Amino acid sequence: MLRLSAVLYILVATVLAGGAVTAVLAMNMMERWQIAGAFAAGCVVALPISAILGRKMYNAMKSTSTPA
């Protein structure tokens, strides 16, 4: 489950951090600390999301497998 969550984190963090930086730039916040803060916030928010998604996906894959 940890490896699945790690792969999901890469994808989720990219989306959330990119969206946060885009939103900050759209609001004309051009300071370096504002852009970096939006990026860091996106990365931090992605941690629990990827953990929850990884757990749900792992449990769904585990429950559908049938022994041969």
Distance bins in CASP14 RR format, pairs under 12 A and 6 or more apart:
PFRMAT RR
TARGET T0000
AUTHOR 0000-0000-0000
RMODE 2
METHOD distances of the structure
MODEL  1
1 7 0 0 0 0 0 1 0 0 0 0 0
1 8 0 0 0 0 0 1 0 0 0 0 0
1 50 0 0 0 0 0 1 0 0 0 0 0
1 51 0 0 0 0 1 0 0 0 0 0 0
1 52 0 0 0 0 0 1 0 0 0 0 0
1 53 0 0 0 0 0 1 0 0 0 0 0
1 54 1 0 0 1 0 0 0 0 0 0 0
1 55 1 0 0 1 0 0 0 0 0 0 0
1 56 0 0 0 0 0 1 0 0 0 0 0
1 57 0 0 0 0 1 0 0 0 0 0 0
1 58 1 0 1 0 0 0 0 0 0 0 0
1 59 0 0 0 0 1 0 0 0 0 0 0
1 60 0 0 0 0 0 1 0 0 0 0 0
1 61 0 0 0 0 1 0 0 0 0 0 0
1 62 0 0 0 0 1 0 0 0 0 0 0
2 8 0 0 0 0 0 1 0 0 0 0 0
2 9 0 0 0 0 0 1 0 0 0 0 0
2 50 0 0 0 0 0 1 0 0 0 0 0
2 51 0 0 0 0 1 0 0 0 0 0 0
2 54 0 0 0 0 1 0 0 0 0 0 0
2 55 0 0 0 0 0 1 0 0 0 0 0
2 58 0 0 0 0 1 0 0 0 0 0 0
3 9 0 0 0 0 0 1 0 0 0 0 0
3 10 0 0 0 0 0 1 0 0 0 0 0
3 50 0 0 0 0 0 1 0 0 0 0 0
3 54 0 0 0 0 1 0 0 0 0 0 0
3 57 0 0 0 0 0 1 0 0 0 0 0
3 58 0 0 0 0 1 0 0 0 0 0 0
4 10 0 0 0 0 0 1 0 0 0 0 0
4 11 0 0 0 0 0 1 0 0 0 0 0
4 12 0 0 0 0 0 1 0 0 0 0 0
4 50 0 0 0 0 1 0 0 0 0 0 0
4 51 0 0 0 0 1 0 0 0 0 0 0
4 52 0 0 0 0 0 1 0 0 0 0 0
4 53 0 0 0 0 1 0 0 0 0 0 0
4 54 1 0 1 0 0 0 0 0 0 0 0
4 55 0 0 0 0 1 0 0 0 0 0 0
4 56 0 0 0 0 0 1 0 0 0 0 0
4 57 1 0 0 1 0 0 0 0 0 0 0
4 58 1 0 1 0 0 0 0 0 0 0 0
4 59 0 0 0 0 0 1 0 0 0 0 0
4 60 0 0 0 0 0 1 0 0 0 0 0
4 61 0 0 0 0 1 0 0 0 0 0 0
4 62 0 0 0 0 0 1 0 0 0 0 0
5 11 0 0 0 0 0 1 0 0 0 0 0
5 12 0 0 0 0 1 0 0 0 0 0 0
5 13 0 0 0 0 0 1 0 0 0 0 0
5 46 0 0 0 0 0 1 0 0 0 0 0
5 47 0 0 0 0 1 0 0 0 0 0 0
5 48 0 0 0 0 0 1 0 0 0 0 0
5 49 0 0 0 0 1 0 0 0 0 0 0
5 50 1 0 1 0 0 0 0 0 0 0 0
5 51 1 0 1 0 0 0 0 0 0 0 0
5 52 0 0 0 0 1 0 0 0 0 0 0
5 53 1 0 0 1 0 0 0 0 0 0 0
5 54 1 0 1 0 0 0 0 0 0 0 0
5 55 1 0 0 1 0 0 0 0 0 0 0
5 56 0 0 0 0 0 1 0 0 0 0 0
5 57 0 0 0 0 1 0 0 0 0 0 0
5 58 0 0 0 0 1 0 0 0 0 0 0
6 12 0 0 0 0 0 1 0 0 0 0 0
6 13 0 0 0 0 0 1 0 0 0 0 0
6 46 0 0 0 0 0 1 0 0 0 0 0
6 47 0 0 0 0 0 1 0 0 0 0 0
6 50 1 0 0 1 0 0 0 0 0 0 0
6 51 0 0 0 0 1 0 0 0 0 0 0
6 53 0 0 0 0 0 1 0 0 0 0 0
6 54 0 0 0 0 1 0 0 0 0 0 0
7 13 0 0 0 0 0 1 0 0 0 0 0
7 14 0 0 0 0 0 1 0 0 0 0 0
7 50 0 0 0 0 1 0 0 0 0 0 0
7 53 0 0 0 0 0 1 0 0 0 0 0
7 54 0 0 0 0 1 0 0 0 0 0 0
7 57 0 0 0 0 0 1 0 0 0 0 0
7 58 0 0 0 0 0 1 0 0 0 0 0
8 14 0 0 0 0 0 1 0 0 0 0 0
8 15 0 0 0 0 0 1 0 0 0 0 0
8 16 0 0 0 0 0 1 0 0 0 0 0
8 46 0 0 0 0 1 0 0 0 0 0 0
8 47 0 0 0 0 0 1 0 0 0 0 0
8 48 0 0 0 0 0 1 0 0 0 0 0
8 49 0 0 0 0 1 0 0 0 0 0 0
8 50 1 0 1 0 0 0 0 0 0 0 0
8 51 0 0 0 0 1 0 0 0 0 0 0
8 52 0 0 0 0 1 0 0 0 0 0 0
8 53 1 0 1 0 0 0 0 0 0 0 0
8 54 1 0 1 0 0 0 0 0 0 0 0
8 55 0 0 0 0 0 1 0 0 0 0 0
8 56 0 0 0 0 0 1 0 0 0 0 0
8 57 1 0 0 1 0 0 0 0 0 0 0
8 58 0 0 0 0 0 1 0 0 0 0 0
9 15 0 0 0 0 0 1 0 0 0 0 0
9 16 0 0 0 0 0 1 0 0 0 0 0
9 17 0 0 0 0 0 1 0 0 0 0 0
9 42 0 0 0 0 0 1 0 0 0 0 0
9 43 0 0 0 0 1 0 0 0 0 0 0
9 44 0 0 0 0 0 1 0 0 0 0 0
9 45 0 0 0 0 0 1 0 0 0 0 0
9 46 1 0 1 0 0 0 0 0 0 0 0
9 47 1 0 0 1 0 0 0 0 0 0 0
9 48 0 0 0 0 0 1 0 0 0 0 0
9 49 0 0 0 0 1 0 0 0 0 0 0
9 50 1 1 0 0 0 0 0 0 0 0 0
9 51 0 0 0 0 1 0 0 0 0 0 0
9 52 0 0 0 0 0 1 0 0 0 0 0
9 53 0 0 0 0 1 0 0 0 0 0 0
9 54 0 0 0 0 1 0 0 0 0 0 0
10 16 0 0 0 0 0 1 0 0 0 0 0
10 17 0 0 0 0 0 1 0 0 0 0 0
10 43 0 0 0 0 0 1 0 0 0 0 0
10 46 0 0 0 0 1 0 0 0 0 0 0
10 47 0 0 0 0 0 1 0 0 0 0 0
10 50 0 0 0 0 1 0 0 0 0 0 0
11 17 0 0 0 0 0 1 0 0 0 0 0
11 18 0 0 0 0 0 1 0 0 0 0 0
11 46 0 0 0 0 1 0 0 0 0 0 0
11 49 0 0 0 0 0 1 0 0 0 0 0
11 50 1 0 0 1 0 0 0 0 0 0 0
11 53 0 0 0 0 1 0 0 0 0 0 0
11 54 0 0 0 0 0 1 0 0 0 0 0
12 18 0 0 0 0 0 1 0 0 0 0 0
12 19 0 0 0 0 0 1 0 0 0 0 0
12 42 0 0 0 0 1 0 0 0 0 0 0
12 43 0 0 0 0 1 0 0 0 0 0 0
12 44 0 0 0 0 0 1 0 0 0 0 0
12 45 0 0 0 0 1 0 0 0 0 0 0
12 46 1 0 1 0 0 0 0 0 0 0 0
12 47 0 0 0 0 1 0 0 0 0 0 0
12 48 0 0 0 0 1 0 0 0 0 0 0
12 49 1 0 1 0 0 0 0 0 0 0 0
12 50 1 0 1 0 0 0 0 0 0 0 0
12 51 0 0 0 0 1 0 0 0 0 0 0
12 52 0 0 0 0 0 1 0 0 0 0 0
12 53 1 0 0 1 0 0 0 0 0 0 0
12 54 0 0 0 0 1 0 0 0 0 0 0
13 19 0 0 0 0 0 1 0 0 0 0 0
13 20 0 0 0 0 0 1 0 0 0 0 0
13 21 0 0 0 0 0 1 0 0 0 0 0
13 39 0 0 0 0 1 0 0 0 0 0 0
13 40 0 0 0 0 0 1 0 0 0 0 0
13 41 0 0 0 0 0 1 0 0 0 0 0
13 42 1 0 0 1 0 0 0 0 0 0 0
13 43 1 0 1 0 0 0 0 0 0 0 0
13 44 0 0 0 0 1 0 0 0 0 0 0
13 45 0 0 0 0 1 0 0 0 0 0 0
13 46 1 1 0 0 0 0 0 0 0 0 0
13 47 0 0 0 0 1 0 0 0 0 0 0
13 48 0 0 0 0 0 1 0 0 0 0 0
13 49 0 0 0 0 1 0 0 0 0 0 0
13 50 1 0 0 1 0 0 0 0 0 0 0
14 20 0 0 0 0 0 1 0 0 0 0 0
14 21 0 0 0 0 0 1 0 0 0 0 0
14 39 0 0 0 0 0 1 0 0 0 0 0
14 42 0 0 0 0 1 0 0 0 0 0 0
14 43 0 0 0 0 1 0 0 0 0 0 0
14 46 0 0 0 0 1 0 0 0 0 0 0
14 50 0 0 0 0 0 1 0 0 0 0 0
15 21 0 0 0 0 0 1 0 0 0 0 0
15 22 0 0 0 0 0 1 0 0 0 0 0
15 42 0 0 0 0 1 0 0 0 0 0 0
15 43 0 0 0 0 0 1 0 0 0 0 0
15 45 0 0 0 0 0 1 0 0 0 0 0
15 46 1 0 0 1 0 0 0 0 0 0 0
15 49 0 0 0 0 1 0 0 0 0 0 0
15 50 0 0 0 0 0 1 0 0 0 0 0
15 53 0 0 0 0 0 1 0 0 0 0 0
16 22 0 0 0 0 0 1 0 0 0 0 0
16 23 0 0 0 0 0 1 0 0 0 0 0
16 38 0 0 0 0 1 0 0 0 0 0 0
16 39 0 0 0 0 1 0 0 0 0 0 0
16 40 0 0 0 0 0 1 0 0 0 0 0
16 41 0 0 0 0 1 0 0 0 0 0 0
16 42 1 0 1 0 0 0 0 0 0 0 0
16 43 1 0 0 1 0 0 0 0 0 0 0
16 44 0 0 0 0 1 0 0 0 0 0 0
16 45 1 0 1 0 0 0 0 0 0 0 0
16 46 1 0 1 0 0 0 0 0 0 0 0
16 47 0 0 0 0 0 1 0 0 0 0 0
16 48 0 0 0 0 0 1 0 0 0 0 0
16 49 1 0 0 1 0 0 0 0 0 0 0
16 50 0 0 0 0 1 0 0 0 0 0 0
17 23 0 0 0 0 0 1 0 0 0 0 0
17 24 0 0 0 0 0 1 0 0 0 0 0
17 35 0 0 0 0 0 1 0 0 0 0 0
17 36 0 0 0 0 0 1 0 0 0 0 0
17 37 0 0 0 0 1 0 0 0 0 0 0
17 38 1 0 0 1 0 0 0 0 0 0 0
17 39 1 0 1 0 0 0 0 0 0 0 0
17 40 0 0 0 0 1 0 0 0 0 0 0
17 41 1 0 0 1 0 0 0 0 0 0 0
17 42 1 0 1 0 0 0 0 0 0 0 0
17 43 1 0 1 0 0 0 0 0 0 0 0
17 44 0 0 0 0 1 0 0 0 0 0 0
17 45 0 0 0 0 1 0 0 0 0 0 0
17 46 1 0 0 1 0 0 0 0 0 0 0
17 47 0 0 0 0 0 1 0 0 0 0 0
18 24 0 0 0 0 1 0 0 0 0 0 0
18 25 0 0 0 0 1 0 0 0 0 0 0
18 26 0 0 0 0 0 1 0 0 0 0 0
18 35 0 0 0 0 0 1 0 0 0 0 0
18 37 0 0 0 0 0 1 0 0 0 0 0
18 38 0 0 0 0 1 0 0 0 0 0 0
18 39 1 0 0 1 0 0 0 0 0 0 0
18 40 0 0 0 0 0 1 0 0 0 0 0
18 41 0 0 0 0 0 1 0 0 0 0 0
18 42 1 0 0 1 0 0 0 0 0 0 0
18 43 0 0 0 0 1 0 0 0 0 0 0
18 45 0 0 0 0 0 1 0 0 0 0 0
18 46 0 0 0 0 0 1 0 0 0 0 0
19 25 0 0 0 0 1 0 0 0 0 0 0
19 26 0 0 0 0 1 0 0 0 0 0 0
19 35 0 0 0 0 0 1 0 0 0 0 0
19 38 0 0 0 0 1 0 0 0 0 0 0
19 39 0 0 0 0 1 0 0 0 0 0 0
19 41 0 0 0 0 0 1 0 0 0 0 0
19 42 1 0 0 1 0 0 0 0 0 0 0
19 43 0 0 0 0 0 1 0 0 0 0 0
19 45 0 0 0 0 0 1 0 0 0 0 0
19 46 0 0 0 0 0 1 0 0 0 0 0
20 26 0 0 0 0 0 1 0 0 0 0 0
20 27 0 0 0 0 0 1 0 0 0 0 0
20 29 0 0 0 0 0 1 0 0 0 0 0
20 34 0 0 0 0 0 1 0 0 0 0 0
20 35 0 0 0 0 1 0 0 0 0 0 0
20 36 0 0 0 0 0 1 0 0 0 0 0
20 37 0 0 0 0 1 0 0 0 0 0 0
20 38 1 1 0 0 0 0 0 0 0 0 0
20 39 1 0 0 1 0 0 0 0 0 0 0
20 40 0 0 0 0 1 0 0 0 0 0 0
20 41 1 0 1 0 0 0 0 0 0 0 0
20 42 1 0 1 0 0 0 0 0 0 0 0
20 43 0 0 0 0 1 0 0 0 0 0 0
20 44 0 0 0 0 0 1 0 0 0 0 0
20 45 0 0 0 0 1 0 0 0 0 0 0
20 46 0 0 0 0 0 1 0 0 0 0 0
21 27 0 0 0 0 0 1 0 0 0 0 0
21 29 0 0 0 0 1 0 0 0 0 0 0
21 30 0 0 0 0 0 1 0 0 0 0 0
21 32 0 0 0 0 0 1 0 0 0 0 0
21 34 0 0 0 0 1 0 0 0 0 0 0
21 35 1 0 1 0 0 0 0 0 0 0 0
21 36 0 0 0 0 1 0 0 0 0 0 0
21 37 0 0 0 0 1 0 0 0 0 0 0
21 38 1 0 1 0 0 0 0 0 0 0 0
21 39 1 0 1 0 0 0 0 0 0 0 0
21 40 0 0 0 0 0 1 0 0 0 0 0
21 41 0 0 0 0 1 0 0 0 0 0 0
21 42 0 0 0 0 1 0 0 0 0 0 0
21 43 0 0 0 0 0 1 0 0 0 0 0
22 29 0 0 0 0 0 1 0 0 0 0 0
22 35 0 0 0 0 0 1 0 0 0 0 0
22 38 0 0 0 0 1 0 0 0 0 0 0
22 39 0 0 0 0 0 1 0 0 0 0 0
22 42 0 0 0 0 0 1 0 0 0 0 0
23 29 0 0 0 0 1 0 0 0 0 0 0
23 34 0 0 0 0 0 1 0 0 0 0 0
23 35 0 0 0 0 0 1 0 0 0 0 0
23 37 0 0 0 0 0 1 0 0 0 0 0
23 38 1 0 0 1 0 0 0 0 0 0 0
23 39 0 0 0 0 0 1 0 0 0 0 0
23 41 0 0 0 0 0 1 0 0 0 0 0
23 42 0 0 0 0 0 1 0 0 0 0 0
24 30 0 0 0 0 1 0 0 0 0 0 0
24 31 0 0 0 0 1 0 0 0 0 0 0
24 32 0 0 0 0 0 1 0 0 0 0 0
24 33 0 0 0 0 0 1 0 0 0 0 0
24 34 1 0 1 0 0 0 0 0 0 0 0
24 35 1 0 1 0 0 0 0 0 0 0 0
24 36 0 0 0 0 1 0 0 0 0 0 0
24 37 0 0 0 0 1 0 0 0 0 0 0
24 38 1 0 1 0 0 0 0 0 0 0 0
24 39 0 0 0 0 1 0 0 0 0 0 0
24 40 0 0 0 0 0 1 0 0 0 0 0
24 41 0 0 0 0 1 0 0 0 0 0 0
24 42 0 0 0 0 0 1 0 0 0 0 0
25 31 0 0 0 0 0 1 0 0 0 0 0
25 34 0 0 0 0 1 0 0 0 0 0 0
25 35 1 0 0 1 0 0 0 0 0 0 0
25 38 0 0 0 0 1 0 0 0 0 0 0
25 39 0 0 0 0 0 1 0 0 0 0 0
26 34 0 0 0 0 0 1 0 0 0 0 0
26 35 0 0 0 0 0 1 0 0 0 0 0
26 38 0 0 0 0 0 1 0 0 0 0 0
27 34 0 0 0 0 1 0 0 0 0 0 0
27 35 0 0 0 0 0 1 0 0 0 0 0
27 38 0 0 0 0 1 0 0 0 0 0 0
28 34 0 0 0 0 1 0 0 0 0 0 0
28 35 0 0 0 0 0 1 0 0 0 0 0
29 35 1 0 0 1 0 0 0 0 0 0 0
29 36 0 0 0 0 0 1 0 0 0 0 0
29 37 0 0 0 0 1 0 0 0 0 0 0
29 38 1 0 0 1 0 0 0 0 0 0 0
30 38 0 0 0 0 0 1 0 0 0 0 0
31 37 0 0 0 0 1 0 0 0 0 0 0
31 38 0 0 0 0 0 1 0 0 0 0 0
32 38 0 0 0 0 0 1 0 0 0 0 0
32 39 0 0 0 0 0 1 0 0 0 0 0
33 39 0 0 0 0 0 1 0 0 0 0 0
33 40 0 0 0 0 0 1 0 0 0 0 0
34 40 0 0 0 0 0 1 0 0 0 0 0
34 41 0 0 0 0 0 1 0 0 0 0 0
35 41 0 0 0 0 0 1 0 0 0 0 0
35 42 0 0 0 0 0 1 0 0 0 0 0
36 42 0 0 0 0 0 1 0 0 0 0 0
36 43 0 0 0 0 0 1 0 0 0 0 0
37 43 0 0 0 0 1 0 0 0 0 0 0
37 44 0 0 0 0 1 0 0 0 0 0 0
37 45 0 0 0 0 0 1 0 0 0 0 0
38 44 0 0 0 0 0 1 0 0 0 0 0
38 45 0 0 0 0 0 1 0 0 0 0 0
39 45 0 0 0 0 0 1 0 0 0 0 0
39 46 0 0 0 0 0 1 0 0 0 0 0
40 46 0 0 0 0 0 1 0 0 0 0 0
40 47 0 0 0 0 0 1 0 0 0 0 0
41 47 0 0 0 0 0 1 0 0 0 0 0
42 48 0 0 0 0 0 1 0 0 0 0 0
42 49 0 0 0 0 1 0 0 0 0 0 0
42 50 0 0 0 0 0 1 0 0 0 0 0
43 49 0 0 0 0 0 1 0 0 0 0 0
43 50 0 0 0 0 0 1 0 0 0 0 0
44 50 0 0 0 0 0 1 0 0 0 0 0
45 51 0 0 0 0 0 1 0 0 0 0 0
45 52 0 0 0 0 0 1 0 0 0 0 0
46 52 0 0 0 0 0 1 0 0 0 0 0
46 53 0 0 0 0 1 0 0 0 0 0 0
47 53 0 0 0 0 0 1 0 0 0 0 0
47 54 0 0 0 0 0 1 0 0 0 0 0
48 54 0 0 0 0 0 1 0 0 0 0 0
48 55 0 0 0 0 0 1 0 0 0 0 0
49 55 0 0 0 0 0 1 0 0 0 0 0
49 56 0 0 0 0 0 1 0 0 0 0 0
50 56 0 0 0 0 0 1 0 0 0 0 0
50 57 0 0 0 0 0 1 0 0 0 0 0
50 58 0 0 0 0 0 1 0 0 0 0 0
51 57 0 0 0 0 0 1 0 0 0 0 0
51 58 0 0 0 0 0 1 0 0 0 0 0
52 58 0 0 0 0 0 1 0 0 0 0 0
52 59 0 0 0 0 0 1 0 0 0 0 0
53 59 0 0 0 0 0 1 0 0 0 0 0
53 60 0 0 0 0 0 1 0 0 0 0 0
54 60 0 0 0 0 1 0 0 0 0 0 0
54 61 0 0 0 0 1 0 0 0 0 0 0
54 62 0 0 0 0 0 1 0 0 0 0 0
55 61 0 0 0 0 0 1 0 0 0 0 0
55 62 0 0 0 0 0 1 0 0 0 0 0
56 62 0 0 0 0 0 1 0 0 0 0 0
56 63 0 0 0 0 0 1 0 0 0 0 0
57 63 0 0 0 0 0 1 0 0 0 0 0
57 64 0 0 0 0 0 1 0 0 0 0 0
58 64 0 0 0 0 0 1 0 0 0 0 0
58 65 0 0 0 0 0 1 0 0 0 0 0
59 65 0 0 0 0 0 1 0 0 0 0 0
END
